[in-house]
Amino acid sequence: MCPTPSKPKTQAASLDRVMKSLGDPVRLSIVRQLLAAADGELACGGFEYDVTKQTFSHHLAILEEVGLVQGRPDGTRRLISLRLDHIERVYPGLLELIRAAA
């Protein structure tokens, strides 16, 4: 189960909100899995997680709300990817810190 697509963000979330969203181990794991994905995106069912589907969906929705991830339909699946250009423009160096801390 993945969150339904939301409208694109027109204003960046505060760094405080982004850091709080990454403070949860499940959400940080989602970002790390996307960073490691060969093509930069994963289907909702392609993630590894230790929570219920509903809880995982909630975590994805939070990451989408702060503008770190986006989803796109692909047939019957929904593919999730990082908003790389946005992240690097608004929060430069954040992804490198996440990679380095892995």
ABEGO torsion letter per residue (X at the ends): XBBBBBBBBABBBBAAAAAAAAABAAAAAAAAAAAABAAGBBBAAABBBABBAAAAAAAAAAAAAAGABBBBBBEABBBBBBBAAAAAAABBGAAAAAAAAX
